[in-house]
């Protein structure tokens, strides 16, 4: 597939460009139109240092591709200034590479003492006078023009640059990309569609189908180089040309890759194409392929096309949400079946249909066999790889759990239009037919097997975000550290405490939060705002996640002041759950799932009224407690002791109602209680709560009450699990009777989290904006407190068994911390 070589092209271009980078917009005027690679260097010394210490670049330094390119870059190596620069590469007709370097005026440019010979000559060429500098065995030409210093490999390049600079009209797409590159990175690369000419004979075979002209006119990539990590990320702008590969995904929408959840952990590579809107993809596909291409609705239920590479074999996976038509098509074309691990592997009479329907995403593929795994159809020319996929999936030993995938996962966006992840063997398997044999040999000898390789494209309107990653396998952060993963600034002040919710496709956690303008945000694991939705009011309490269709897809359920809403993954209302309640004043939503079978009961309370709905949005007629004796203070709770359910309501007249599922009294509580602002908790199999005087009430299953005077202030806080009781009183935190005195401040209620058999207790000082975290023995978690201005939420958001914490950082910003 032609586009695949784009990823390796960019990865290798940084190896060949060991020392380069660019500066401002004005030097761009000098860049000739035929330039294929441009490097915007923000700080030459920083770039040299970064790449000098990069283990992957060091490993590739002995390759022929590196050596042939580095000849043009020695000049950068000897520049002593910390200045910015702009460097461009062009190709002559005889395939030699020329360079142009544009710099601001500098007092000292090159340390000539490094050379045994140093001299200058004057050269007259086409009416211009240049100075030729000869340093040892190599030379360059330079001239001062309009406050810029121009250096080049030949006088022809200098003349071209001066003439181009007089016109002052750089490529409009390049100018746009140039302006949005990150000035804080050491360098940014701009690669044009004719760039492969620069690498012919050294990296690619002469007849290699590089095909970048099908990808995009220009690609902009910011460089982030660390000792064991080399990353390029940026964007490309699609031009009006119809034959651009990425335009297949225009307005299609990205998705989390499901192929990583299907491929075996032992796979060498995966490549996936996400089709969130198949109908839009089909229109793009027809425009790309031409009028002769016939759009067929057979596969319009496909959400993703995945390629799996393992031990020299390949499989293709179609992930679907509507499989009836595909199943019928395949059953009508199969010629036989065999049993394997409780499933079937079928033989197909027609083998080339994937090439027809999914051109150019699938080419030259023989779909001789297929199997159905969950909601996916898996095809291959070899039964063995199908068997390995089925076995691994049944064992849950899939690619997303592998060290290879985990190494790069955190460096990639959660959702992709195109995703590629591989080891060194995968690189060779996918691209081996296109790469020069000498380069492959150099690549293998450069410790390439100790790295993971990834490429990602995310379609976003007319922009295409690109991430490329080369990372040492098994890299982990230092232990016993707490650091900010990301911080996000909202468009207005934060109104609700940020909380984690589960992405059912990736198994990772994301963040939901609302601002004072009632905008609800969903933010990905990597800190990207996935969507923002305007609501009519503030969300009451916490958001619950439910699976009302029992198909594994989760929704967000909550109340505002006057509405009960359920939103799907994309922020759209799920009918009929857009219910308005006249008069408003709703309490937070309560969601009961008595038997953990997703037969939900949604309880909306308004004043003294109680509305219990089922998963179809109908009133539950079997629940008889439809109106309380007085107003309900807060969301009711469902607690369970043994096999018995208890529904608990706190009324403002001091009554505590503990009921059955049907709404009948299960535990009579005769005493009226002046409730504090805390909820009822289940502690040591007793209903536990406090009053405003700081008295702890413990109520058994027969209604017996015991009281303990804790001498707590009226605004105290409590939380509890079955065996752990936590209180917060003024600046004193008590965990299981062990007390910690904190700095004087204004503290939130304490909150208990139970993650991986460990208890965490959090509390936030709103005055100093510090969030504290303790274990069950009241010992502070290392590196706490951290900056925080709300009650936090804790979870392992990326399945690496490390705990993350999200909290409000400032008025309109939230932050996610990672604890290692």
NUZA-59463 format. One line per 10 residues: number of its first residue (from 0); their letters; for each residue x, y, z of C-alpha. Coordinates in nm, 3 decimals. Layout:
NUM> a> X Y Z; ...
//
This chain:
0> xxxxxxxxxx> 0.000 0.000 0.000; 0.155 0.321 -0.116; 0.063 0.546 0.173; 0.228 0.317 0.427; 0.569 0.425 0.316; 0.491 0.780 0.420; 0.531 0.675 0.781; 0.871 0.519 0.733; 0.975 0.809 0.511; 0.921 1.060 0.788
10> xxxxxxxxxx> 1.077 0.835 1.051; 1.390 0.791 0.843; 1.406 1.155 0.735; 1.493 1.252 1.089; 1.765 0.994 1.099; 1.914 1.141 0.784; 1.863 1.493 0.913; 2.060 1.461 1.232; 2.104 1.834 1.270; 1.852 2.085 1.148
20> xxxxxxxxxx> 1.582 2.341 1.221; 1.398 2.659 1.124; 1.297 3.004 1.251; 1.055 3.267 1.133; 0.817 3.322 0.846; 1.025 3.568 0.644; 1.305 3.317 0.560; 1.036 3.105 0.399; 1.030 3.348 0.106; 1.370 3.216 -0.008
30> xxxxxxxxxx> 1.263 2.851 -0.028; 1.242 2.735 -0.393; 0.920 2.576 -0.510; 1.091 2.245 -0.584; 1.207 2.200 -0.222; 1.088 1.860 -0.096; 1.191 1.876 0.270; 1.215 2.191 0.482; 1.340 2.198 0.839; 1.243 2.486 1.065
40> xxxxxxxxxx> 1.508 2.498 1.337; 1.414 2.694 1.647; 1.746 2.638 1.822; 2.039 2.474 1.646; 2.225 2.380 1.965; 1.915 2.225 2.119; 1.845 2.021 1.809; 2.202 1.893 1.788; 2.195 1.797 2.156; 1.862 1.616 2.128
50> xxxxxxxxxx> 1.959 1.407 1.829; 2.311 1.341 1.950; 2.166 1.175 2.259; 1.890 0.985 2.085; 1.958 0.611 2.088; 1.764 0.537 1.770; 1.942 0.809 1.571; 2.274 0.688 1.710; 2.193 0.335 1.598; 2.113 0.450 1.246
60> xxxxxxxxxx> 2.420 0.674 1.218; 2.623 0.407 1.035; 2.365 0.341 0.766; 2.426 0.439 0.405; 2.105 0.646 0.403; 2.227 0.842 0.702; 2.577 0.890 0.564; 2.459 1.006 0.221; 2.228 1.264 0.375; 2.458 1.378 0.652
70> xxxxxxxxxx> 2.711 1.503 0.398; 2.472 1.788 0.330; 2.429 1.855 0.701; 2.785 1.883 0.827; 2.748 2.257 0.820; 2.486 2.244 1.096; 2.716 2.028 1.302; 2.983 2.299 1.303; 2.760 2.602 1.359; 2.831 2.734 1.708
80> xxxxxxxxxx> 2.541 2.980 1.739; 2.216 2.906 1.923; 2.027 3.084 1.648; 1.723 2.970 1.461; 1.749 2.864 1.097; 1.557 2.737 0.799; 1.698 2.453 0.589; 1.560 2.320 0.260; 1.655 2.023 0.041; 1.605 1.986 -0.333
90> xxxxxxxxxx> 1.702 1.721 -0.585; 1.892 1.779 -0.909; 1.815 1.594 -1.230; 2.111 1.362 -1.166; 1.952 1.272 -0.831; 2.207 1.453 -0.615; 2.077 1.647 -0.315; 2.126 2.020 -0.271; 2.065 2.225 0.041; 1.984 2.586 0.131
100> xxxxxxxxxx> 2.030 2.729 0.480; 1.871 3.062 0.577; 1.995 3.227 0.898; 1.962 3.561 1.073; 2.288 3.761 1.098; 2.520 3.609 1.362; 2.852 3.733 1.503; 3.015 3.391 1.501; 2.885 3.117 1.277; 3.144 2.839 1.250
110> xxxxxxxxxx> 3.439 2.741 1.467; 3.705 2.719 1.195; 3.969 2.592 1.439; 3.812 2.248 1.399; 3.948 2.227 1.043; 4.303 2.170 0.919; 4.231 2.400 0.626; 4.017 2.713 0.616; 4.007 2.957 0.328; 3.769 3.174 0.126
120> xxxxxxxxxx> 3.728 3.241 -0.245; 3.519 3.492 -0.438; 3.292 3.340 -0.702; 3.103 3.530 -0.973; 2.796 3.347 -1.104; 2.508 3.475 -1.321; 2.566 3.835 -1.220; 2.603 3.762 -0.848; 2.916 3.760 -0.633; 2.931 3.489 -0.368
130> xxxxxxxxxx> 3.189 3.382 -0.117; 3.295 3.020 -0.125; 3.419 2.883 0.207; 3.643 2.578 0.200; 3.675 2.395 0.530; 3.888 2.084 0.505; 3.736 1.846 0.251; 3.406 2.024 0.207; 3.278 2.363 0.104; 2.970 2.584 0.081
140> xxxxxxxxxx> 2.867 2.914 -0.076; 2.710 3.209 0.104; 2.582 3.561 0.058; 2.415 3.826 0.276; 2.077 3.926 0.129; 1.814 4.155 0.281; 1.913 4.095 0.643; 1.944 3.720 0.594; 2.250 3.503 0.561; 2.207 3.245 0.285
150> xxxxxxxxxx> 2.429 2.936 0.270; 2.401 2.670 0.002; 2.571 2.368 -0.147; 2.606 2.536 -0.489; 2.590 2.884 -0.648; 2.288 2.770 -0.853; 2.089 2.716 -0.533; 2.187 3.063 -0.403; 2.076 3.233 -0.725; 1.745 3.046 -0.714
160> xxxxxxxxxx> 1.694 3.147 -0.349; 1.760 3.516 -0.416; 1.524 3.521 -0.714; 1.258 3.339 -0.515; 1.302 3.581 -0.225; 1.233 3.879 -0.450; 0.893 3.732 -0.546; 0.808 3.681 -0.178; 0.517 3.444 -0.236; 0.564 3.113 -0.054
170> xxxxxxxxxx> 0.325 2.823 -0.101; -0.002 2.914 0.074; -0.045 2.568 0.231; 0.316 2.565 0.348; 0.272 2.915 0.493; -0.032 2.802 0.692; 0.148 2.500 0.832; 0.458 2.704 0.904; 0.261 2.950 1.117; 0.111 2.679 1.342
180> xxxxxxxxxx> 0.426 2.477 1.407; 0.530 2.464 1.772; 0.807 2.719 1.843; 0.890 2.543 2.172; 1.009 2.229 1.995; 1.366 2.215 1.869; 1.257 2.162 1.509; 0.968 2.113 1.271; 0.976 1.917 0.943; 0.774 2.010 0.636
190> xxxxxxxxxx> 0.761 1.731 0.380; 0.623 1.774 0.028; 0.471 1.506 -0.187; 0.780 1.485 -0.409; 1.011 1.425 -0.111; 1.071 1.055 -0.191; 1.312 1.163 -0.466; 1.549 1.272 -0.189; 1.569 0.917 -0.056; 1.573 0.710 -0.372
200> xxxxxxxxxx> 1.855 0.453 -0.403; 1.952 0.485 -0.035; 1.625 0.378 0.132; 1.371 0.281 -0.132; 1.401 0.058 -0.431; 1.404 0.236 -0.763; 1.055 0.115 -0.853; 0.906 0.154 -0.502; 0.550 0.285 -0.497; 0.602 0.554 -0.237
210> xxxxxxxxxx> 0.293 0.742 -0.352; 0.309 1.044 -0.124; 0.132 1.242 -0.395; -0.172 1.041 -0.291; -0.127 1.143 0.070; -0.114 1.523 0.101; 0.049 1.827 -0.053; 0.247 1.916 0.259; 0.291 1.754 0.598; 0.406 1.950 0.902
220> xxxxxxxxxx> 0.566 1.758 1.189; 0.709 1.897 1.513; 1.004 1.702 1.651; 1.018 1.581 2.009; 1.342 1.390 2.066; 1.444 1.233 2.396; 1.711 0.973 2.466; 1.484 0.670 2.414; 1.194 0.836 2.240; 1.159 1.004 1.902
230> xxxxxxxxxx> 0.824 1.159 1.816; 0.691 1.367 1.531; 0.346 1.518 1.547; 0.169 1.777 1.342; -0.085 1.833 1.068; -0.134 1.835 0.695; -0.377 2.043 0.493; -0.558 1.873 0.208; -0.551 2.062 -0.120; -0.829 2.051 -0.380
240> xxxxxxxxxx> -0.677 1.748 -0.548; -0.916 1.452 -0.530; -0.646 1.186 -0.543; -0.508 1.225 -0.195; -0.514 0.923 0.029; -0.609 1.105 0.348; -0.910 1.263 0.177; -1.069 0.919 0.191; -1.125 1.000 0.560; -1.253 1.357 0.519
250> xxxxxxxxxx> -1.563 1.406 0.740; -1.562 1.032 0.813; -1.460 1.077 1.177; -1.198 0.887 1.380; -1.262 0.601 1.623; -1.058 0.412 1.883; -0.890 0.122 1.709; -1.063 -0.210 1.767; -0.794 -0.404 1.581; -0.561 -0.383 1.882
260> xxxxxxxxxx> -0.833 -0.563 2.081; -0.850 -0.842 1.823; -0.492 -0.905 1.710; -0.279 -1.153 1.908; -0.032 -1.007 2.156; 0.240 -1.177 1.949; 0.150 -0.986 1.630; 0.436 -0.801 1.463; 0.220 -0.515 1.337; -0.133 -0.383 1.309
270> xxxxxxxxxx> -0.269 -0.131 1.062; -0.626 -0.002 1.097; -0.858 0.234 0.911; -1.155 0.370 1.107; -1.485 0.441 0.932; -1.713 0.615 1.181; -1.934 0.723 0.888; -1.917 0.455 0.621; -2.155 0.635 0.383; -1.928 0.940 0.380
280> xxxxxxxxxx> -1.625 0.715 0.328; -1.796 0.551 0.029; -1.851 0.892 -0.133; -1.485 0.983 -0.074; -1.382 0.644 -0.210; -1.578 0.699 -0.532; -1.424 1.045 -0.575; -1.077 0.898 -0.520; -1.118 0.597 -0.747; -1.310 0.768 -1.028
290> xxxxxxxxxx> -1.650 0.741 -1.193; -1.606 0.373 -1.277; -1.607 0.279 -0.906; -1.943 0.138 -0.794; -2.053 0.205 -0.435; -2.217 -0.100 -0.278; -2.414 -0.092 0.050; -2.311 -0.446 0.142; -2.043 -0.328 0.384; -2.204 -0.011 0.520
300> xxxxxxxxxx> -2.205 -0.159 0.870; -1.823 -0.170 0.879; -1.665 0.061 1.138; -1.303 -0.039 1.091; -1.076 -0.227 0.853; -0.779 -0.380 1.031; -0.465 -0.549 0.897; -0.283 -0.793 1.128; 0.073 -0.909 1.049; 0.228 -1.205 1.228
310> xxxxxxxxxx> 0.522 -1.426 1.136; 0.505 -1.337 0.767; 0.130 -1.389 0.745; -0.149 -1.133 0.711; -0.513 -1.119 0.815; -0.777 -0.853 0.755; -1.049 -0.779 1.008; -1.378 -0.606 0.939; -1.523 -0.466 1.262; -1.898 -0.414 1.221
320> xxxxxxxxxx> -2.206 -0.302 1.409; -2.451 -0.447 1.152; -2.340 -0.782 1.017; -2.652 -0.947 0.870; -2.588 -0.860 0.504; -2.219 -0.946 0.527; -2.298 -1.281 0.691; -2.545 -1.364 0.417; -2.296 -1.268 0.144; -2.020 -1.483 0.294
330> xxxxxxxxxx> -2.247 -1.782 0.361; -2.358 -1.776 -0.003; -1.995 -1.783 -0.116; -1.840 -2.040 0.116; -1.746 -2.382 -0.005; -1.675 -2.556 0.323; -1.618 -2.517 0.697; -1.405 -2.668 0.971; -1.446 -2.646 1.348; -1.189 -2.467 1.563
340> xxxxxxxxxx> -1.218 -2.396 1.937; -1.596 -2.389 1.931; -1.615 -2.176 1.617; -1.590 -2.219 1.244; -1.325 -2.139 0.985; -1.487 -2.127 0.641; -1.341 -2.152 0.292; -1.456 -1.896 0.033; -1.505 -1.949 -0.339; -1.455 -1.578 -0.418
350> xxxxxxxxxx> -1.125 -1.450 -0.280; -1.072 -1.099 -0.422; -1.386 -0.911 -0.313; -1.210 -0.715 -0.036; -0.975 -0.565 -0.297; -1.280 -0.450 -0.493; -1.492 -0.310 -0.213; -1.213 -0.152 -0.006; -0.972 -0.025 -0.271; -0.724 0.137 -0.196
360> xxxxxxxxxx> -0.731 0.028 0.171; -0.694 -0.335 0.063; -0.485 -0.447 -0.234; -0.367 -0.784 -0.364; -0.528 -0.969 -0.074; -0.652 -1.326 -0.108; -0.947 -1.381 0.128; -0.939 -1.759 0.103; -1.060 -1.828 0.460; -1.271 -1.640 0.710
370> xxxxxxxxxx> -1.396 -1.671 1.066; -1.642 -1.473 1.276; -1.499 -1.350 1.608; -1.744 -1.157 1.822; -1.876 -0.880 1.592; -1.583 -0.901 1.352; -1.512 -1.091 1.030; -1.151 -1.208 0.998; -1.004 -1.307 0.660; -0.673 -1.462 0.554
380> xxxxxxxxxx> -0.501 -1.671 0.293; -0.374 -1.897 0.572; -0.575 -2.079 0.839; -0.290 -2.066 1.089; -0.311 -1.691 1.151; -0.690 -1.719 1.188; -0.640 -1.986 1.452; -0.388 -1.771 1.640; -0.632 -1.476 1.636; -0.920 -1.688 1.768
390> xxxxxxxxxx> -0.706 -1.847 2.040; -0.557 -1.517 2.156; -0.897 -1.347 2.162; -1.050 -1.625 2.371; -0.756 -1.606 2.615; -0.775 -1.223 2.619; -0.408 -1.228 2.518; -0.453 -0.951 2.263; -0.228 -0.686 2.109; -0.349 -0.406 2.339
400> xxxxxxxxxx> -0.198 -0.598 2.634; 0.143 -0.645 2.469; 0.458 -0.456 2.570; 0.484 -0.337 2.209; 0.145 -0.164 2.211; 0.175 -0.035 2.568; 0.508 0.126 2.481; 0.353 0.364 2.226; -0.009 0.379 2.342; 0.035 0.678 2.575
410> xxxxxxxxxx> 0.200 0.878 2.295; -0.098 0.838 2.060; -0.441 0.996 2.048; -0.728 0.773 2.163; -0.903 0.787 1.827; -0.756 0.742 1.480; -0.848 0.749 1.116; -0.532 0.549 1.039; -0.324 0.368 1.300; -0.004 0.168 1.254
420> xxxxxxxxxx> 0.192 -0.004 1.535; 0.475 -0.249 1.478; 0.804 -0.395 1.589; 1.110 -0.411 1.362; 0.991 -0.739 1.207; 0.659 -0.576 1.129; 0.831 -0.287 0.955; 1.016 -0.531 0.734; 0.706 -0.739 0.663; 0.486 -0.443 0.569
430> xxxxxxxxxx> 0.744 -0.238 0.380; 1.009 -0.493 0.283; 0.902 -0.510 -0.082; 0.964 -0.138 -0.120; 1.286 -0.088 0.078; 1.640 -0.108 -0.046; 1.804 -0.435 0.067; 2.116 -0.249 0.186; 1.903 -0.017 0.397; 1.715 -0.313 0.546
440> xxxxxxxxxx> 2.046 -0.471 0.641; 2.161 -0.147 0.807; 1.826 -0.115 0.983; 1.850 -0.465 1.131; 2.203 -0.407 1.256; 2.108 -0.082 1.430; 1.937 -0.245 1.731; 1.604 -0.170 1.562; 1.442 -0.467 1.736; 1.460 -0.284 2.069
450> xxxxxxxxxx> 1.214 -0.018 1.950; 0.842 0.011 1.889; 0.721 0.202 1.583; 0.387 0.376 1.542; 0.214 0.609 1.300; -0.127 0.771 1.332; -0.345 0.999 1.122; -0.657 1.162 1.267; -0.900 1.329 1.026; -1.042 1.662 1.145
460> xxxxxxxxxx> -1.236 1.865 0.883; -0.972 1.977 0.629; -0.687 1.904 0.869; -0.515 1.573 0.919; -0.327 1.530 1.247; -0.025 1.303 1.225; 0.168 1.131 1.504; 0.482 0.926 1.445; 0.658 0.750 1.731; 0.981 0.552 1.769
470> xxxxxxxxxx> 1.020 0.446 2.130; 1.242 0.207 2.319; 1.040 -0.102 2.411; 0.922 -0.125 2.768; 0.995 0.238 2.858; 0.834 0.326 3.191; 0.839 0.633 3.406; 1.041 0.649 3.724; 0.866 0.500 4.027; 0.739 0.700 4.324
480> xxxxxxxxxx> 0.668 1.009 4.119; 0.353 1.211 4.060; 0.339 1.423 3.749; 0.077 1.604 3.543; -0.027 1.401 3.238; -0.210 1.699 3.092; -0.402 2.012 3.185; -0.701 2.143 2.991; -0.837 2.497 2.995; -1.212 2.521 2.935
490> xxxxxxxxxx> -1.392 2.806 2.764; -1.548 2.921 3.091; -1.513 2.865 3.466; -1.557 2.505 3.584; -1.891 2.445 3.752; -1.878 2.073 3.845; -1.604 1.852 3.979; -1.433 1.666 3.691; -1.483 1.291 3.698; -1.363 0.986 3.507
500> xxxxxxxxxx> -1.595 0.784 3.284; -1.524 0.468 3.090; -1.477 0.459 2.712; -1.641 0.126 2.629; -1.443 0.088 2.304; -1.094 0.135 2.447; -1.144 0.026 2.806; -0.978 0.352 2.911; -1.117 0.634 3.121; -1.201 0.982 2.995
510> xxxxxxxxxx> -1.300 1.300 3.176; -1.640 1.470 3.190; -1.679 1.819 3.332; -1.920 2.111 3.299; -1.854 2.485 3.292; -2.067 2.772 3.428; -2.216 2.829 3.082; -2.360 2.476 3.115; -2.130 2.329 2.848; -2.055 1.962 2.910
520> xxxxxxxxxx> -1.713 1.843 2.789; -1.584 1.493 2.715; -1.202 1.486 2.724; -0.991 1.193 2.605; -0.723 1.006 2.798; -0.460 1.214 2.619; -0.624 1.549 2.695; -0.815 1.614 2.372; -1.164 1.768 2.393; -1.371 1.510 2.205
530> xxxxxxxxxx> -1.691 1.712 2.217; -1.864 1.999 2.395; -2.241 2.002 2.443; -2.457 2.294 2.556; -2.705 2.195 2.828; -2.986 2.407 2.970; -2.872 2.387 3.330; -2.611 2.270 3.577; -2.569 1.896 3.633; -2.679 1.788 3.979
540> xxxxxxxxxx> -2.429 1.564 4.158; -2.230 1.301 3.971; -2.287 1.154 3.627; -2.366 0.782 3.615; -2.273 0.546 3.333; -2.527 0.291 3.215; -2.566 0.034 2.939; -2.939 0.058 2.871; -2.923 -0.159 2.557; -2.709 -0.427 2.724
550> xxxxxxxxxx> -2.469 -0.429 2.428; -2.155 -0.302 2.600; -2.200 0.057 2.482; -2.217 0.302 2.769; -2.423 0.617 2.811; -2.409 0.913 3.052; -2.709 0.959 3.282; -2.776 1.262 3.504; -3.020 1.532 3.604; -2.998 1.908 3.575
560> xxxxxxxxxx> -3.222 2.142 3.773; -3.525 2.053 3.560; -3.424 1.767 3.327; -3.342 1.398 3.334; -3.102 1.321 3.048; -2.914 1.024 2.906; -2.649 1.097 2.642; -2.474 0.851 2.416; -2.101 0.828 2.347; -2.121 1.122 2.104
570> xxxxxxxxxx> -2.319 1.350 2.335; -2.656 1.292 2.167; -2.976 1.247 2.368; -3.100 0.890 2.399; -3.477 0.887 2.357; -3.696 0.899 2.555; -3.449 1.018 2.818; -3.481 1.390 2.763; -3.747 1.451 3.024; -3.837 1.796 3.154
580> xxxxxxxxxx> -3.983 1.851 3.501; -4.181 2.170 3.551; -4.077 2.362 3.858; -3.721 2.227 3.848; -3.537 2.178 4.178; -3.441 1.818 4.100; -3.200 1.628 4.322; -2.907 1.438 4.169; -3.009 1.127 3.978; -3.001 0.791 4.156
590> xxxxxxxxxx> -2.935 0.480 3.945; -3.013 0.138 4.092; -2.898 -0.190 3.933; -3.021 -0.433 4.196; -2.884 -0.759 4.056; -2.603 -0.617 3.837; -2.793 -0.731 3.527; -2.846 -0.383 3.376; -3.218 -0.377 3.453; -3.178 -0.020 3.570
600> xxxxxxxxxx> -3.406 0.185 3.791; -3.360 0.559 3.743; -3.489 0.754 4.043; -3.565 1.124 3.997; -3.671 1.315 4.309; -3.834 1.658 4.306; -3.946 1.806 4.634; -4.144 1.524 4.793; -4.220 1.351 4.460; -4.043 1.033 4.348
610> xxxxxxxxxx> -4.030 0.913 3.987; -3.881 0.569 3.922; -3.818 0.482 3.554; -3.703 0.159 3.389; -3.455 0.127 3.100; -3.731 0.204 2.848; -3.819 0.531 3.019; -4.145 0.397 3.165; -4.259 0.450 3.522; -4.202 0.139 3.736
620> xxxxxxxxxx> -4.555 0.062 3.850; -4.442 -0.190 4.110; -4.269 0.083 4.315; -4.534 0.238 4.542; -4.338 0.506 4.728; -4.425 0.783 4.482; -4.440 1.069 4.731; -4.260 1.123 5.058; -4.398 1.284 5.374; -4.177 1.590 5.317
630> xxxxxxxxxx> -3.913 1.711 5.075; -3.630 1.469 4.990; -3.292 1.618 5.082; -3.064 1.447 4.832; -3.040 1.153 4.591; -3.165 0.827 4.744; -2.920 0.537 4.779; -2.936 0.165 4.713; -2.747 -0.040 4.972; -2.724 -0.416 5.002
640> xxxxxxxxxx> -2.664 -0.637 5.303; -2.648 -1.008 5.223; -2.933 -1.084 4.982; -3.149 -0.791 5.090; -3.185 -0.456 4.914; -3.235 -0.131 5.103; -3.348 0.195 4.940; -3.260 0.489 5.163; -3.429 0.831 5.152; -3.339 1.128 5.376
650> xxxxxxxxxx> -3.626 1.374 5.429; -3.602 1.734 5.546; -3.836 1.663 5.836; -3.564 1.440 5.985; -3.716 1.109 5.873; -3.490 0.833 5.744; -3.679 0.598 5.515; -3.523 0.255 5.456; -3.743 0.068 5.207; -3.773 -0.248 4.999
660> xxxxxxxxxx> -3.757 -0.259 4.620; -4.134 -0.211 4.615; -4.116 0.099 4.835; -4.240 -0.062 5.157; -4.073 0.002 5.491; -3.795 -0.252 5.547; -3.624 -0.094 5.848; -3.835 0.132 6.070; -3.640 0.433 6.201; -3.850 0.600 6.467
670> xxxxxxxxxx> -3.614 0.881 6.567; -3.597 1.209 6.375; -3.243 1.317 6.285; -3.115 1.668 6.209; -2.913 1.543 5.909; -2.570 1.685 5.831; -2.469 1.751 5.469; -2.331 1.397 5.437; -2.487 1.090 5.279; -2.587 0.767 5.449
680> xxxxxxxxxx> -2.306 0.508 5.429; -2.296 0.133 5.489; -2.032 0.076 5.758; -1.993 -0.258 5.939; -2.331 -0.366 5.799; -2.505 -0.071 5.961; -2.661 0.240 5.811; -2.421 0.510 5.924; -2.471 0.888 5.915; -2.412 1.203 6.120
690> xxxxxxxxxx> -2.626 1.491 6.237; -2.534 1.860 6.245; -2.416 1.829 6.604; -2.147 1.582 6.496; -2.312 1.272 6.641; -2.255 0.945 6.458; -2.571 0.734 6.416; -2.545 0.360 6.351; -2.872 0.187 6.262; -2.900 -0.190 6.243
700> xxxxxxxxxx> -3.132 -0.394 6.020; -3.406 -0.395 6.283; -3.404 -0.020 6.333; -3.195 -0.018 6.650; -2.993 0.302 6.689; -2.660 0.358 6.858; -2.503 0.703 6.889; -2.145 0.817 6.925; -2.059 1.179 7.002; -1.766 1.261 6.774
710> xxxxxxxxxx> -1.766 1.632 6.866; -1.762 1.732 6.501; -1.847 2.079 6.376; -2.164 2.130 6.175; -1.977 2.149 5.840; -1.781 1.826 5.899; -1.748 1.556 5.633; -1.764 1.176 5.646; -1.722 0.884 5.407; -1.717 0.511 5.470
720> xxxxxxxxxx> -1.674 0.167 5.321; -1.772 -0.160 5.484; -1.467 -0.149 5.714; -1.326 0.203 5.691; -1.471 0.522 5.843; -1.323 0.861 5.754; -1.411 1.200 5.902; -1.292 1.552 5.828; -1.339 1.811 6.104; -1.188 2.157 6.063
730> xxxxxxxxxx> -0.828 2.070 5.968; -0.824 1.725 6.132; -0.857 1.414 5.915; -0.937 1.082 6.084; -0.898 0.749 5.900; -1.000 0.438 6.096; -0.936 0.636 6.416; -0.589 0.752 6.310; -0.574 1.131 6.299; -0.374 1.371 6.082
740> xxxxxxxxxx> -0.360 1.746 6.146; -0.342 1.944 5.824; -0.276 2.312 5.765; -0.564 2.543 5.860; -0.795 2.582 5.563; -1.138 2.520 5.412; -1.165 2.148 5.337; -1.398 1.945 5.119; -1.566 1.629 5.235; -1.325 1.332 5.239
750> xxxxxxxxxx> -1.364 1.071 4.970; -1.257 0.707 4.975; -1.132 0.523 4.664; -1.060 0.149 4.649; -0.825 0.063 4.360; -0.622 -0.257 4.316; -0.685 -0.368 4.677; -0.560 -0.039 4.814; -0.756 0.235 4.989; -0.694 0.600 4.905
760> xxxxxxxxxx> -0.850 0.886 5.098; -0.858 1.232 4.944; -0.945 1.574 5.077; -0.893 1.918 4.921; -0.818 2.250 5.088; -1.017 2.497 4.877; -0.842 2.790 5.038; -0.484 2.696 4.947; -0.598 2.482 4.650; -0.410 2.173 4.764
770> xxxxxxxxxx> -0.532 1.816 4.722; -0.412 1.562 4.979; -0.406 1.184 4.943; -0.358 0.928 5.219; -0.362 0.550 5.255; -0.578 0.353 5.501; -0.319 0.405 5.776; -0.344 0.784 5.743; 0.004 0.798 5.582; 0.043 1.053 5.305
780> xxxxxxxxxx> 0.089 0.916 4.954; 0.435 1.026 4.828; 0.452 1.356 4.637; 0.124 1.485 4.780; -0.033 1.737 4.820; -0.068 1.854 4.460; -0.244 2.158 4.316; -0.618 2.096 4.325; -0.934 2.299 4.379; -1.215 2.040 4.394
790> xxxxxxxxxx> -1.300 1.695 4.520; -1.085 1.472 4.293; -1.163 1.149 4.116; -0.919 0.856 4.104; -0.890 0.567 3.858; -0.646 0.371 3.644; -0.743 0.547 3.324; -0.506 0.373 3.080; -0.499 0.015 3.216; -0.131 0.027 3.319
800> xxxxxxxxxx> -0.206 -0.041 3.688; -0.093 0.312 3.771; -0.342 0.544 3.939; -0.445 0.878 3.788; -0.618 1.166 3.964; -0.829 1.441 3.806; -0.920 1.764 3.980; -0.997 2.127 3.913; -0.666 2.313 3.883; -0.792 2.672 3.863
810> xxxxxxxxxx> -1.114 2.855 3.783; -1.135 2.730 3.425; -0.874 2.452 3.408; -0.854 2.088 3.515; -0.547 1.870 3.553; -0.485 1.494 3.540; -0.197 1.361 3.753; -0.031 1.022 3.713; 0.115 0.838 4.012; 0.403 0.600 3.935
//
